Amino acid sequence: MNNFAVSTDKVSTLGIIMPRLRLTLIKLASLLLLLCLALSSSYAAQLVTDPIAAKHTVTQSERSYMWITIGNHRFKANLINTPAASEFSAMLPFTLNMDDLNNNEKHAQLPKSISTDEHRPKRIHNGDIMLWGNRTIVVFYKDFDTSYSYTRIGHIEDPSQLQQILGQNNVSVIFSKN
């Protein structure tokens, strides 16, 4: 009778384990790569769906400013690089009597309509300056979530005192280039 025996002393366990370990490492590296791609495409998708981040990023040399004066207080506001913000800036200076709405914003009709590039920002921030429709300028003085669509005009650099100065009453606001 023929006996067939394998001596475990002669079999290299590394020969069995190494290919499996290598395969596991390749799978982990692939998953890590897929995760990185998913995160980067998620960021890219945010840039595509969030015009503020994608289209309105401006360099220091492209940045333009305006001033918003309420009583004795002046706020410097950055205008973004869009046709709507350019058209808005071209109308300056002007004074608007702005009405309060929802205890979070002041709004008024512009002297004339301007272009729109509406999007839903999902979140409004204190100091945001936006156009609702094609003629209503809105200055926000609180952070809140929204489902409305706006055209971005700019943002007040330091809005920390804005809510206190605007108050809940109607207010006269001067928009100017200097």
TORRO-412748 format. One line per 8 residues: number of its first residue (from 1); their letters; for each residue x, y, z of C-alpha. Coordinates in pm, 1 decimal, m for minus. Layout:
REM residues N
NUM	A	X/Y/Z  ...
This chain:
REM residues 178
1	MNNFAVST	0.0/0.0/0.0  115.5/341.5/m88.7  117.1/592.4/189.4  93.0/950.4/89.4  195.8/1182.8/370.0  275.0/1545.1/376.6  512.5/1669.6/634.1  401.7/2005.6/766.7
9	DKVSTLGI	761.5/2083.0/846.0  830.6/2111.6/474.5  532.8/2333.4/382.5  589.8/2703.4/405.7  294.3/2873.8/568.9  417.7/3199.8/423.1  352.2/3061.5/77.5  m13.6/3024.1/169.7
17	IMPRLRLT	m55.1/3338.9/378.2  137.8/3589.3/163.7  m87.3/3575.3/m145.5  m395.2/3621.3/75.3  m231.9/3905.3/266.2  m125.7/4069.0/m59.1  m480.3/4035.8/m192.9  m621.4/4186.0/128.0
25	LIKLASLL	m379.9/4479.8/106.4  m473.9/4538.2/m257.1  m842.6/4535.8/m162.8  m782.1/4783.6/120.1  m578.3/5012.2/m106.5  m854.6/4996.0/m367.4  m1120.3/5083.1/m109.5  m908.1/5371.2/16.5
33	LLLCLALS	m865.4/5498.4/m339.0  m1240.8/5471.6/m400.3  m1308.1/5659.6/m77.4  m1070.5/5938.4/m181.0  m1233.4/5957.6/m523.8  m1580.0/5965.1/m370.2  m1482.3/6245.5/m133.7  m1319.7/6446.9/m409.6
41	SSYAAQLV	m1617.7/6398.2/m640.7  m1846.8/6497.1/m354.1  m1644.3/6815.3/m313.8  m1655.9/6869.7/m691.1  m2032.2/6815.7/m685.9  m2059.9/7076.8/m410.3  m1867.6/7320.7/m627.0  m2100.2/7249.7/m917.9
49	TDPIAAKH	m2418.0/7282.6/m709.5  m2294.4/7573.7/m499.1  m2232.1/7868.7/m732.3  m2088.9/8072.2/m449.9  m1800.9/7830.7/m408.2  m1757.4/7747.1/m774.7  m1820.8/8056.5/m982.8  m1779.6/8333.6/m733.3
57	TVTQSERS	m1435.4/8268.2/m597.6  m1238.6/8583.8/m656.0  m875.9/8673.0/m619.5  m762.9/8977.4/m427.0  m707.2/9174.0/m750.1  m1060.4/9100.6/m876.5  m1232.1/9189.3/m550.5  m1444.0/9502.0/m545.6
65	YMWITIGN	m1595.7/9669.2/m245.1  m1882.1/9891.8/m146.9  m1984.3/10062.4/171.9  m2311.9/10028.1/356.2  m2393.9/10313.8/590.6  m2666.2/10287.1/854.4  m2687.3/10598.2/1070.6  m2331.6/10663.7/1194.4
73	HRFKANLI	m2213.2/10307.9/1122.5  m2026.5/10200.1/809.0  m1978.3/9843.6/692.7  m1735.5/9736.0/423.0  m1887.5/9477.2/189.0  m1713.3/9258.9/m66.8  m1892.9/9232.7/m399.3  m1857.7/8903.2/m579.8
81	NTPAASEF	m1747.2/8878.3/m940.6  m2081.2/8832.8/m1121.8  m2284.1/9034.1/m1372.9  m2550.5/9099.1/m1107.7  m2297.4/9240.4/m858.9  m2141.2/9452.5/m1135.5  m2481.8/9592.8/m1233.7  m2560.3/9659.1/m869.2
89	SAMLPFTL	m2227.0/9839.7/m823.3  m2288.4/10050.7/m1135.8  m2603.1/10196.2/m973.7  m2415.1/10319.7/m665.1  m2454.6/10544.0/m475.0  m2816.2/10529.2/m364.5  m3019.6/10531.2/m45.6  m3296.1/10281.9/25.4
97	NMDDLNNN	m3556.6/10271.8/297.3  m3540.0/9906.2/391.6  m3824.9/9718.8/557.7  m3771.3/9441.4/809.6  m3893.8/9092.8/724.8  m3903.4/8787.6/952.6  m3670.8/8949.1/1207.8  m3370.5/8834.1/1004.4
105	EKHAQLPK	m3344.3/9060.0/699.2  m3394.1/9406.0/555.2  m3523.9/9438.1/199.2  m3610.3/9707.6/m55.1  m3677.2/9754.0/m425.0  m3380.1/9863.4/m635.6  m3415.5/10162.2/m870.6  m3413.4/9915.9/m1162.8
113	SISTDEHR	m3399.7/9541.4/m1233.5  m3064.9/9364.0/m1266.6  m2954.3/9024.2/m1400.2  m3008.4/8714.8/m1196.6  m2816.0/8394.9/m1137.6  m3039.7/8235.0/m878.9  m2948.8/7938.2/m664.8  m3064.7/7793.8/m335.3
121	PKRIHNGD	m2792.9/7857.0/m79.2  m2963.8/7634.8/183.3  m2809.3/7851.8/455.5  m2812.0/8230.0/487.9  m2536.7/8397.4/689.2  m2532.4/8721.2/882.8  m2395.6/8983.9/642.2  m2506.6/8818.3/317.7
129	IMLWGNRT	m2627.0/9061.7/52.2  m2850.9/8898.5/m204.8  m3101.4/8973.9/m473.8  m3445.3/8816.0/m451.6  m3612.9/8810.1/m789.9  m3454.2/9066.4/m1018.8  m3514.1/9384.0/m819.2  m3533.3/9322.8/m442.7
137	IVVFYKDF	m3206.8/9371.8/m255.0  m3183.7/9191.3/78.1  m2934.9/9242.3/361.6  m2943.3/8952.0/607.7  m2854.1/9006.1/972.0  m2902.0/8653.7/1111.3  m2793.3/8301.4/1016.4  m3076.0/8064.8/920.2
145	DTSYSYTR	m3170.7/7785.1/680.9  m3373.5/7870.6/371.8  m3541.8/7703.9/76.9  m3564.7/8028.8/m124.7  m3353.3/8112.2/m429.9  m3133.7/8420.6/m446.3  m2870.6/8584.4/m663.9  m2553.7/8648.7/m467.7
153	IGHIEDPS	m2433.5/9011.6/m459.8  m2179.2/9019.0/m177.7  m2107.4/8989.3/191.6  m2035.8/9236.3/470.1  m1681.8/9179.5/599.4  m1758.2/9217.0/969.5  m2130.4/9180.7/1036.3  m2092.8/9125.2/1412.0
161	QLQQILGQ	m2273.9/9453.9/1497.0  m2519.6/9437.9/1205.6  m2816.0/9290.4/1391.9  m2786.9/9540.9/1674.8  m2757.3/9840.5/1438.6  m3033.5/9734.8/1199.7  m3274.9/9648.0/1478.7  m3625.7/9528.5/1398.9
169	NNVSVIFS	m3755.6/9858.1/1260.7  m3742.2/9990.9/906.5  m3415.8/10171.3/837.4  m3253.5/10402.7/582.2  m2943.4/10242.9/426.1  m2686.7/10416.7/203.9  m2503.5/10196.4/m48.7  m2191.2/10365.7/m192.2
177	KN	m1854.7/10300.2/m354.2  m1663.9/10509.6/m101.4
